Amino acid sequence: MELVTNTYEEDIFHFDEFHLMLARNFAESNTNRYIDIINAINAGDITLAHRLAHNLKSNAGQLRRSSLQKVAGEIESNLENGENRVTPQQLQSLKKELKAAIDAFNFTLA
């Protein structure tokens, strides 16, 4: 069995129409998701921040953005039970990975 390793940019061109629609929607609706999560944490609305991280994790998984999925999952876990245990490093990683995903989708879908 041969292991195939495609880059994300190669992989997106193999998306079917449904996944291309998801990618477009993701790029449009998640532009401010990092800010939304930060604002929810700063407002003490840990439930909202948890839900936003969970949704982002799920969407990233559907679109094969494993690094974003991983960091969103870590943040989700660190917001469980109404507690905020998110680190500044996790938030920086989230910002970086989310920007990379949105940039990739905007570039490849233009």
C-alpha positions as CSV (number, residue, x, y, z in Angstrom):
1,M,0.0,0.0,0.0
2,E,1.4,3.3,-1.0
3,L,1.0,6.4,1.2
4,V,-0.1,9.4,-0.8
5,T,0.7,12.8,0.6
6,N,-0.9,15.7,-1.2
7,T,-0.5,19.3,-0.2
8,Y,-3.7,21.1,0.7
9,E,-3.5,23.2,-2.5
10,E,-3.4,20.0,-4.6
11,D,-6.2,18.5,-2.6
12,I,-8.7,21.3,-2.9
13,F,-8.7,20.9,-6.7
14,H,-10.1,17.4,-6.1
15,F,-13.0,18.7,-4.0
16,D,-16.4,18.0,-5.4
17,E,-19.0,20.8,-5.9
18,F,-20.4,20.3,-2.4
19,H,-17.0,20.7,-0.7
20,L,-16.2,23.7,-2.9
21,M,-19.5,25.3,-1.7
22,L,-18.5,24.5,1.9
23,A,-15.1,26.1,1.3
24,R,-16.7,29.3,-0.1
25,N,-19.1,29.4,2.9
26,F,-16.3,28.8,5.3
27,A,-14.2,31.6,3.9
28,E,-17.2,34.0,4.0
29,S,-18.6,33.1,7.5
30,N,-15.4,32.6,9.4
31,T,-13.4,35.7,8.6
32,N,-14.1,37.1,12.1
33,R,-14.3,33.8,14.0
34,Y,-11.1,34.4,15.9
35,I,-12.3,37.8,17.0
36,D,-15.7,36.3,17.9
37,I,-14.0,33.7,20.1
38,I,-11.8,36.3,21.8
39,N,-14.8,38.6,22.4
40,A,-16.8,35.7,23.9
41,I,-13.9,34.8,26.2
42,N,-13.3,38.4,27.3
43,A,-17.1,38.8,28.0
44,G,-17.0,35.7,30.1
45,D,-19.4,33.8,27.8
46,I,-17.4,30.6,27.8
47,T,-20.4,28.6,26.5
48,L,-20.5,30.7,23.4
49,A,-16.7,30.6,22.9
50,H,-16.9,26.8,23.4
51,R,-19.6,26.5,20.7
52,L,-17.7,28.7,18.3
53,A,-14.5,26.6,18.7
54,H,-16.5,23.4,18.3
55,N,-18.1,24.5,15.1
56,L,-14.8,25.8,13.7
57,K,-13.2,22.4,14.6
58,S,-16.0,20.5,12.8
59,N,-15.9,22.8,9.7
60,A,-12.1,22.5,9.5
61,G,-12.4,18.7,9.6
62,Q,-14.9,18.7,6.7
63,L,-12.5,20.8,4.7
64,R,-9.3,18.8,5.5
65,R,-7.6,21.6,7.4
66,S,-6.2,19.3,10.1
67,S,-3.9,21.9,11.8
68,L,-6.9,24.2,12.2
69,Q,-9.1,21.4,13.4
70,K,-6.5,20.4,15.9
71,V,-6.0,23.8,17.5
72,A,-9.8,24.5,17.5
73,G,-10.2,21.2,19.2
74,E,-7.6,22.1,21.9
75,I,-9.4,25.4,22.5
76,E,-12.7,23.6,22.7
77,S,-11.4,21.2,25.3
78,N,-9.9,24.1,27.3
79,L,-13.3,25.8,27.4
80,E,-15.2,22.8,28.7
81,N,-17.4,22.9,31.9
82,G,-17.6,26.7,31.7
83,E,-13.9,27.1,32.5
84,N,-11.4,29.1,30.5
85,R,-8.0,27.3,30.3
86,V,-7.1,28.5,26.9
87,T,-3.5,29.7,26.6
88,P,-2.2,32.7,24.6
89,Q,-0.2,30.3,22.5
90,Q,-3.3,28.4,21.5
91,L,-5.1,31.6,20.5
92,Q,-2.1,32.6,18.4
93,S,-2.1,29.3,16.7
94,L,-5.8,29.6,16.1
95,K,-5.3,33.0,14.5
96,K,-2.5,31.8,12.3
97,E,-4.3,28.6,11.1
98,L,-7.6,30.3,10.5
99,K,-5.9,33.0,8.5
100,A,-4.1,30.4,6.4
101,A,-7.3,28.5,5.8
102,I,-9.3,31.5,4.7
103,D,-6.4,32.8,2.6
104,A,-6.1,29.4,0.9
105,F,-9.9,29.2,0.2
106,N,-10.0,32.7,-1.1
107,F,-7.0,32.2,-3.4
108,T,-8.1,28.8,-4.8
109,L,-11.8,29.8,-5.2
110,A,-11.3,33.2,-6.8
